[in-house]
């Protein structure tokens, strides 16, 4: 390793760095910056963002704020022994030992291994005692250097120890640097003390070494200590499972081992499901019903979006080549695809042509492009037809795993057939998921267990969901959907402008989160080329969603000194994401300063949404931003609305940053 993680100039002993963890993190970030290894403001912002996800104070009165950051040039450690301990949320009081672990966003594997080895050493009382008794900076460097040995192995999976019962598990935190490995080592040590062979798969930074299949097969229970989703959980299907956030495994490893052993002896203990999408899908303590429902809805929307993007853009290309009347001509909607039907402009010439090229020669390029446009439209329409079934199917999948997919898809298809739309799709997805999950927990004979997930659960669930939709819920939901559609089609004037304002606010509230996705789903699910109101809604939603990245890029350009170096770098590319209708391009700015960024973006989105409605903007395409200009109704109005909203949002965020809040001198060094 050519560069040490910790050098004497990155150590401060018996210092008062302030009263808050923000002060301490800022001071340590400045040490790293003074050594030429990072941008202080960017490192501090990213470390504080990680701090907002979970506290970093640990049992033993030490803290390990950490992050992976684009502001870090060289992976580094900064160390402080505090004369005035500061509360980092540790279970036994304020911390007097603080390590700032700074990893580069694209940091090499060697640095990450060293950082994780330090984190593992911190759970050992002797190591902490030596840090507290050290007299000089160089002594601290030597103590730390002794544990961050590049030759040490970080693998936790091993062969079984003697005849000890095996407990397997997974640890994972959002950053995957510190807590992931500390939790794993704590569980392994606690298991050894209790007489169990605990083997943990660390799903942290870098490559993951999976637990051997045979080890999992021989295990008596599983422990999932995660703050993020567990990858490939199906491997653990059938094992009794104990779940928690990653910090509990650090603070209470012995208790978790006891709970896992008790679960292995309890026939009614919760087990990992056959597909593992539902069990332990989100990390943290047992999730509330509301949280699980929200995760299921977001999963459904996430899996649905590729159908929207592929189908919608193909439809838009169909319009480009064949004209918007493709969607309205009877031939384009016919069940068959004869040449005459697809090229209604000149069916006689089309019948004599063997290819698009021949058709162009026979009747001119207009007919050939018409033919191509009709084909693209029909392919896109077929993909778009999966929107509601995919939404429903993957909502069910998120709740019940693989057994829920078929009932969910069928329920969504029935919802489309009955005219219940996306409201029906959401309901059938939730219903199918809950029923399939319940059936999966029913105890059956061993000879029947293998048939449950692939035959019996999908069969029974599909029958129940389909029956409920046809006999009970389908007609009422279809009536509600029809009433909503009629109300939208009848909107004009002030009511339409107000709808545009509301949609603009929603699109800019959480930048790709649940509220944003709800507005987008509302627009795409009802999009119909022959209904102008739906085109207007789609236009307002897409334009408003383009505003945040463009506005933040503009703001970083016109007023650089209120943004960090990292934010200014992000601003150089955010405009292109905005033009492409990728609202998530503004997330780094919102995450670092949500109080001032999010309200500013919402203001700009409201302006854009309202103006789109007022100017009669519409969109035949559900995605693509400015690059589907050919599918935009009143493209000039579309541009004017986006420019106006972006200017308003940029001005608002600059004003708020300039005149409110504490200014960081490092951030203001332009």
KEVOFI-469777 format. One line per 8 residues: their letters; for each residue x, z, y of C-alpha. Coordinates in steps of 0.05 Angstrom, whole numbers, m for minus. Layout:
<recs>
a) X/Z/Y | ...
</recs>
This chain:
<recs>
xxxxxxxx) 0/0/0 | 34/m23/64 | m8/19/111 | m22/93/102 | m93/117/107 | m73/180/144 | m15/189/191 | 4/248/234
xxxxxxxx) m24/217/297 | m93/216/263 | m92/292/252 | m114/345/301 | m108/419/282 | m147/479/309 | m179/437/363 | m244/444/401
xxxxxxxx) m274/373/399 | m342/391/427 | m407/425/408 | m441/369/370 | m424/324/311 | m430/264/358 | m374/294/401 | m330/306/340
xxxxxxxx) m342/237/310 | m329/206/378 | m263/243/385 | m240/224/315 | m260/152/327 | m218/152/390 | m158/177/349 | m166/118/303
xxxxxxxx) m172/71/362 | m111/100/396 | m72/82/333 | m95/10/341 | m137/12/278 | m208/5/306 | m253/m2/366 | m274/69/383
xxxxxxxx) m344/54/408 | m362/9/350 | m334/58/298 | m371/116/330 | m437/77/332 | m432/57/259 | m412/127/237 | m471/156/275
xxxxxxxx) m517/104/245 | m495/127/176 | m504/199/198 | m576/184/215 | m589/162/143 | m565/227/112 | m525/287/137 | m452/291/116
xxxxxxxx) m441/365/118 | m423/392/48 | m421/457/11 | m355/489/28 | m362/482/104 | m332/413/109 | m360/346/132 | m344/274/115
xxxxxxxx) m375/227/166 | m360/157/141 | m380/84/147 | m360/13/133 | m354/m21/201 | m336/m87/231 | m302/m46/286 | m249/m22/236
xxxxxxxx) m186/m65/232 | m149/m23/181 | m181/27/132 | m164/96/159 | m176/171/157 | m178/217/216 | m175/293/204 | m195/352/247
xxxxxxxx) m191/426/234 | m238/455/285 | m229/519/324 | m303/515/340 | m341/496/277 | m396/444/286 | m461/437/248 | m461/373/205
xxxxxxxx) m522/396/164 | m482/430/109 | m519/481/65 | m473/539/81 | m464/532/156 | m422/494/208 | m361/455/185 | m290/472/206
xxxxxxxx) m258/415/165 | m278/344/184 | m254/278/156 | m276/213/188 | m271/160/134 | m267/91/167 | m270/31/120 | m268/m41/144
xxxxxxxx) m332/m80/133 | m294/m129/89 | m241/m77/70 | m198/m90/10 | m210/m55/m56 | m147/m13/m52 | m167/23/11 | m237/36/m16
xxxxxxxx) m208/66/m80 | m164/112/m39 | m222/134/4 | m264/151/m56 | m208/191/m87 | m203/233/m24 | m278/245/m28 | m271/268/m99
xxxxxxxx) m215/317/m81 | m257/349/m28 | m304/381/m79 | m245/422/m106 | m238/491/m73 | m161/491/m79 | m156/427/m40 | m199/454/17
xxxxxxxx) m159/518/18 | m94/480/26 | m123/441/84 | m144/506/119 | m76/538/110 | m32/479/130 | 12/492/191 | 30/422/215
xxxxxxxx) 2/352/219 | 55/326/171 | 34/379/120 | m37/354/123 | m13/283/113 | 27/305/52 | m32/343/21 | m79/285/30
xxxxxxxx) m26/235/6 | m19/274/m59 | m92/260/m78 | m101/189/m53 | m56/159/m106 | m67/84/m115 | m49/90/m188 | m105/139/m204
xxxxxxxx) m165/113/m242 | m233/116/m211 | m272/99/m273 | m320/153/m296 | m347/122/m359 | m310/143/m421 | m318/150/m495 | m360/209/m519
xxxxxxxx) m323/276/m522 | m326/304/m592 | m397/319/m614 | m423/340/m546 | m492/314/m528 | m488/257/m478 | m523/255/m411 | m517/190/m372
xxxxxxxx) m532/176/m299 | m523/136/m236 | m501/158/m168 | m506/114/m106 | m508/125/m31 | m520/73/24 | m446/65/41 | m419/75/m29
xxxxxxxx) m355/108/m6 | m359/183/m8 | m424/215/m33 | m429/167/m91 | m365/191/m123 | m370/263/m102 | m438/268/m135 | m412/235/m198
xxxxxxxx) m352/283/m204 | m396/343/m190 | m443/324/m247 | m386/310/m295 | m354/377/m280 | m419/415/m285 | m435/381/m351 | m367/398/m380
xxxxxxxx) m377/471/m361 | m445/471/m396 | m419/437/m458 | m446/367/m446 | m411/300/m441 | m437/272/m375 | m420/199/m361 | m439/170/m293
xxxxxxxx) m441/99/m268 | m421/97/m194 | m458/41/m159 | m416/45/m96 | m371/m2/m59 | m335/m57/m96 | m345/m75/m169 | m389/m31/m212
xxxxxxxx) m365/m13/m282 | m429/m9/m324 | m438/46/m375 | m429/21/m446 | m494/3/m481 | m477/48/m540 | m465/108/m494 | m534/98/m462
xxxxxxxx) m565/90/m531 | m537/157/m554 | m555/195/m491 | m608/250/m490 | m627/242/m417 | m611/207/m352 | m597/232/m281 | m607/185/m222
xxxxxxxx) m578/216/m160 | m586/161/m108 | m606/146/m37 | m614/72/m53 | m644/33/m110 | m613/36/m180 | m588/m31/m205 | m610/m56/m273
xxxxxxxx) m649/6/m292 | m680/m28/m353 | m618/m8/m393 | m641/65/m389 | m713/51/m412 | m744/108/m452 | m695/163/m430 | m722/226/m398
xxxxxxxx) m701/221/m325 | m686/270/m269 | m684/240/m199 | m657/265/m133 | m621/245/m71 | m546/239/m77 | m531/303/m40 | m569/347/m90
xxxxxxxx) m520/327/m144 | m463/351/m100 | m496/417/m81 | m534/434/m145 | m501/396/m203 | m509/453/m253 | m583/458/m239 | m593/383/m249
xxxxxxxx) m557/387/m316 | m604/443/m336 | m664/402/m316 | m639/341/m354 | m629/383/m417 | m699/412/m410 | m728/343/m401 | m694/319/m464
xxxxxxxx) m732/373/m503 | m799/361/m469 | m840/305/m502 | m882/298/m438 | m823/291/m391 | m821/232/m344 | m783/173/m374 | m751/111/m346
xxxxxxxx) m802/54/m352 | m790/m8/m393 | m769/m48/m332 | m748/8/m287 | m776/m21/m224 | m822/37/m215 | m782/96/m239 | m730/116/m188
xxxxxxxx) m738/53/m149 | m724/81/m82 | m676/139/m89 | m685/207/m60 | m732/261/m83 | m798/244/m119 | m832/195/m72 | m900/207/m41
xxxxxxxx) m958/161/m59 | m958/130/10 | m883/115/6 | m890/83/m63 | m948/40/m39 | m908/18/21 | m848/1/m23 | m893/m39/m69
xxxxxxxx) m923/m78/m11 | m854/m93/18 | m830/m116/m51 | m890/m163/m56 | m877/m192/13 | m803/m200/m1 | m814/m240/m65 | m869/m280/m32
xxxxxxxx) m826/m304/26 | m787/m358/m13 | m854/m391/m31 | m873/m389/43 | m806/m417/66 | m801/m472/13 | m873/m492/15 | m882/m487/90
xxxxxxxx) m820/m527/107 | m838/m581/56 | m907/m586/88 | m873/m592/156 | m828/m648/130 | m889/m682/102 | m919/m680/172 | m855/m708/201
xxxxxxxx) m854/m769/155 | m928/m780/145 | m963/m751/206 | m1009/m691/212 | m1068/m730/186 | m1038/m724/116 | m1070/m655/112 | m1138/m682/133
xxxxxxxx) m1143/m748/95 | m1185/m744/32 | m1133/m782/m8 | m1080/m729/5 | m1125/m675/m23 | m1145/m713/m86 | m1130/m683/m154 | m1091/m745/m176
xxxxxxxx) m1031/m780/m146 | m1042/m854/m152 | m1004/m900/m105 | m1067/m919/m68 | m1085/m847/m56 | m1016/m827/m29 | m1008/m888/16 | m1078/m898/42
xxxxxxxx) m1051/m937/101 | m1044/m1000/57 | m1068/m986/m14 | m1066/m1059/m35 | m993/m1068/m17 | m976/m1000/m47 | m1006/m1020/m114 | m958/m1079/m118
xxxxxxxx) m896/m1038/m100 | m853/m1004/m152 | m817/m956/m105 | m816/m930/m34 | m764/m983/m17 | m809/m1039/m45 | m867/m1010/m7 | m827/m1011/57
xxxxxxxx) m808/m1084/46 | m879/m1103/30 | m914/m1067/87 | m861/m1040/133 | m826/m973/137 | m888/m939/164 | m923/m943/97 | m860/m922/59
xxxxxxxx) m852/m860/103 | m926/m846/96 | m918/m847/21 | m857/m801/23 | m892/m754/72 | m953/m749/27 | m910/m731/m33 | m872/m678/7
xxxxxxxx) m938/m650/32 | m967/m643/m38 | m904/m610/m64 | m905/m561/m6 | m979/m548/m15 | m967/m532/m88 | m913/m482/m70 | m956/m452/m15
xxxxxxxx) m1011/m443/m66 | m969/m390/m100 | m968/m347/m37 | m1025/m298/m56 | m1010/m297/m131 | m936/m282/m117 | m955/m228/m68 | m1002/m195/m118
xxxxxxxx) m956/m205/m178 | m895/m173/m146 | m934/m115/m116 | m955/m100/m188 | m883/m111/m211 | m857/m60/m161 | m905/m8/m188 | m905/m20/m263
xxxxxxxx) m846/m65/m277 | m850/m127/m321 | m917/m110/m354 | m950/m115/m285 | m928/m185/m268 | m979/m225/m308 | m1040/m184/m287 | m1017/m185/m215
xxxxxxxx) m1007/m260/m214 | m1074/m272/m248 | m1108/m225/m200 | m1078/m261/m140 | m1099/m328/m168 | m1170/m302/m176 | m1168/m275/m106 | m1149/m345/m80
xxxxxxxx) m1204/m377/m122 | m1257/m330/m95 | m1234/m338/m23 | m1212/m265/m18 | m1144/m286/10 | m1086/m240/21 | m1130/m178/26 | m1153/m191/m44
xxxxxxxx) m1082/m205/m66 | m1058/m138/m40 | m1115/m102/m75 | m1106/m137/m142 | m1031/m124/m139 | m1041/m50/m128 | m1096/m46/m180 | m1056/m84/m232
xxxxxxxx) m994/m42/m219 | m1030/24/m225 | m1067/5/m289 | m1005/m24/m322 | m965/38/m303 | m1017/84/m332 | m1022/45/m397 | m946/46/m403
xxxxxxxx) m948/122/m405 | m998/126/m462 | m967/153/m525 | m976/105/m584 | m949/98/m654 | m879/70/m662 | m903/7/m696 | m947/m7/m635
xxxxxxxx) m897/12/m581 | m861/m55/m583 | m925/m93/m570 | m947/m51/m511 | m905/m82/m454 | m909/m155/m476 | m980/m160/m505 | m1026/m101/m499
xxxxxxxx) m1012/m77/m428 | m1015/m148/m396 | m1077/m165/m437 | m1118/m103/m421 | m1095/m100/m348 | m1110/m174/m336 | m1179/m166/m366 | m1195/m105/m324
xxxxxxxx) m1168/m133/m259 | m1202/m200/m269 | m1267/m167/m287 | m1266/m122/m227 | m1253/m180/m180 | m1306/m226/m209 | m1360/m173/m219 | m1349/m123/m163
xxxxxxxx) m1297/m133/m108 | m1286/m207/m102 | m1349/m225/m63 | m1345/m168/m12 | m1271/m180/2 | m1284/m255/8 | m1340/m240/58 | m1292/m196/100
xxxxxxxx) m1239/m251/97 | m1289/m304/119 | m1314/m260/176 | m1242/m249/199 | m1228/m324/196 | m1291/m341/235 | m1274/m289/287 | m1204/m318/295
xxxxxxxx) m1231/m389/300 | m1279/m366/354 | m1226/m332/396 | m1212/m362/465 | m1190/m340/533 | m1174/m266/542 | m1187/m246/470 | m1138/m298/443
xxxxxxxx) m1085/m277/494 | m1094/m204/474 | m1086/m223/401 | m1021/m259/418 | m996/m197/455 | m1012/m152/395 | m978/m200/346 | m917/m204/392
xxxxxxxx) m912/m128/394 | m916/m124/318 | m864/m178/307 | m813/m141/351 | m828/m70/330 | m785/m64/268 | m751/m132/263 | m765/m152/192
xxxxxxxx) m795/m85/171 | m866/m69/147 | m901/m80/214 | m864/m146/226 | m880/m170/156 | m954/m150/164 | m960/m195/226 | m923/m251/191
xxxxxxxx) m966/m245/128 | m1029/m246/171 | m1006/m312/202 | m980/m348/140 | m1036/m328/92 | m1089/m359/136 | m1050/m420/159 | m1093/m482/152
xxxxxxxx) m1077/m550/185 | m1151/m563/199 | m1163/m496/235 | m1132/m494/305 | m1139/m419/311 | m1093/m408/251 | m1042/m455/281 | m1043/m416/346
xxxxxxxx) m1032/m350/309 | m974/m380/271 | m943/m407/335 | m949/m340/371 | m919/m302/312 | m860/m349/303 | m844/m353/377 | m847/m277/386
xxxxxxxx) m803/m266/325 | m750/m311/355 | m745/m269/418 | m704/m207/398 | m640/m241/374 | m641/m291/432 | m654/m235/482 | m598/m191/456
xxxxxxxx) m550/m250/456 | m569/m265/528 | m562/m192/548 | m492/m186/519 | m472/m249/557 | m499/m231/626 | m481/m156/625 | m423/m146/577
xxxxxxxx) m401/m78/602 | m462/m40/576 | m449/m63/504 | m395/m45/455 | m344/m96/432 | m379/m101/365 | m446/m114/398 | m415/m167/442
xxxxxxxx) m387/m201/380 | m455/m198/346 | m486/m228/408 | m444/m291/400 | m482/m311/338 | m549/m276/348 | m578/m333/390 | m572/m381/331
xxxxxxxx) m608/m332/286 | m662/m327/338 | m670/m402/344 | m678/m403/268 | m733/m350/270 | m691/m296/237 | m714/m233/274 | m665/m191/233
xxxxxxxx) m609/m217/277 | m626/m162/327 | m624/m105/276 | m551/m85/291 | m569/m74/364 | m633/m36/348 | m599/8/297 | m545/29/346
xxxxxxxx) m593/43/404 | m666/41/381 | m695/81/440 | m675/27/490 | m672/m36/449 | m738/m34/410 | m785/m23/470 | m749/m78/508
xxxxxxxx) m757/m127/450 | m830/m108/443 | m841/m122/517 | m810/m191/510 | m849/m206/445 | m914/m187/479 | m900/m235/536 | m883/m291/489
xxxxxxxx) m943/m279/443 | m992/m277/501 | m963/m339/535 | m965/m379/470 | m1040/m365/465 | m1051/m380/538 | m1013/m446/535 | m1046/m470/471
xxxxxxxx) m983/m468/428 | m991/m477/353 | m948/m488/292 | m962/m526/228 | m898/m496/198 | m893/m423/178 | m817/m419/188 | m758/m457/217
xxxxxxxx) m761/m437/290 | m739/m490/339 | m715/m535/283 | m787/m553/263 | m802/m578/333 | m840/m636/302 | m891/m587/273 | m903/m550/339
xxxxxxxx) m965/m563/381 | m945/m563/455 | m871/m556/443 | m857/m549/517 | m904/m489/521 | m869/m461/459 | m801/m465/493 | m827/m437/559
xxxxxxxx) m858/m378/523 | m795/m362/484 | m751/m368/546 | m797/m323/587 | m801/m269/533 | m726/m271/521 | m710/m264/595 | m759/m206/602
xxxxxxxx) m731/m171/540 | m659/m182/561 | m672/m156/631 | m708/m95/604 | m653/m75/555 | m598/m85/607 | m636/m43/658 | m648/13/607
xxxxxxxx) m576/13/585 | m550/10/656 | m593/64/687 | m611/112/630 | m573/153/579 | m502/175/572 | m450/122/583 | m391/120/536
xxxxxx) m327/101/575 | m300/64/515 | m364/24/510 | m363/6/583 | m293/m21/583 | m309/m94/593
</recs>
